[in-house]
Amino acid sequence: MLILGGILIFRTNVEQTINEYYIKSATVSLWICVIGCGLTYYNLASNYKKSIKMFGIEEYEEPESVKRARLFGSTRFEYVSIVVSICMLAFGLWFAALFILMGLLNP
């Protein structure tokens, strides 16, 4: 969020050093990262709330399947949505860093 805010606030100064195409691409990538971060947080929190209703309060000695269901959800759709949101987060950060680095190295 700080990098995204810095890019948006100091856009004119940053555009002088980095090509405009790279700034736009990095901004879009950072927004994808922020959306992925929000989706990941929402999915993890909702899965944990659902697991408390299903399995009760977390105990010290629980089977691994219950621990996994608390984190990733009990259905295949919940698991896939966690994986997709984490991939959005990772790829957004990766491409934002790549576009900023390519813009700085571009003469």
N, C-alpha and C positions, 0 to 999 in steps of 0.2 A: 504494500500500500504506500509506503514511503517513497519507493522508487517511482511508482505511478504518479503520485502527487508531485514529486519533484520534476518529472517530465512535463506534466501539465502546467505547473506554475512557471517554470523557467524555460518554457518551450522556445522562446525566441533566442535565448542564449545557447541552448543546446542545439538548435537548428543551424546555428552558424558553424558549429564544429562537426555535426553529423548530418549526413544527407537526409532530406525530408522523407524520402521513401523508407529509410531505415527507422526513423522516428515513428512513423505511422504504423509500421509493422510491429515494432516493439511495443507500442501502446496497445494495439489489438491483442498481442500475445500476453501482455500483463493483465488485460481485462479478462481474457480466458482463464488465466491463472487465478484471479480473484474469484471468478465464478466457480471454478473447480474447488477452491478452498472453502467457499461457502457451502457448496453441495456436499463436500466431504464432511464438514462439521455437522450439517443438518442430518445426513444419513447416519453418522455415528451416534449422534444424540438420540435420534428417533429409534434406532435399533436398540440402544441401551434401555430406553423407556419401555419399549415393547417387551424386552427380555425381563424386566422387573415384574411386569404384569404376568408373563408366562411362567417364569421360574422362581419368582420371589427375590428377596434380597440376596446379594452375592455372598456366597459362603467361601470359606478358606479351601476346603477340599471338594471341588466340583469336577465332574468329568470334563475332558477336553472339548467334547462336542458342545457342552453348555457354555463354556468359556468362549468358544468360537462363535456360537450363536449370539452371545451378548455383544460381541464386537462387530461381526459382519452380517448379522441377521440370520433368520432361519430359513428363508426362501432363496432360491437361485436368483430371482430378480433383485433382491436386496444386495446380494453379494456382487452381482454384475454392476449395479449402480455405484457401489463403493469403488470398485476397480476402475470404472470409467471416470469418476470424479477425481481419483488420485492421479490417473493418467493425464487428465486435463490440467491439473496442478503442475505436474512434472514437466509436461511438454510446453506449457505456457511459460514457465520459468526458463526452460532450456532455449526456446526460440527467442524470447526477449533478450536473454544474454547474448545469443548468437547474433541477432540483428544489431544490437548496440555495439558489439565488438567489431562486426563487419563494417559498420558505419564509421567507427573510429579508425579502422585500418584503411578505409577507402580514401585514396588521395584526392 
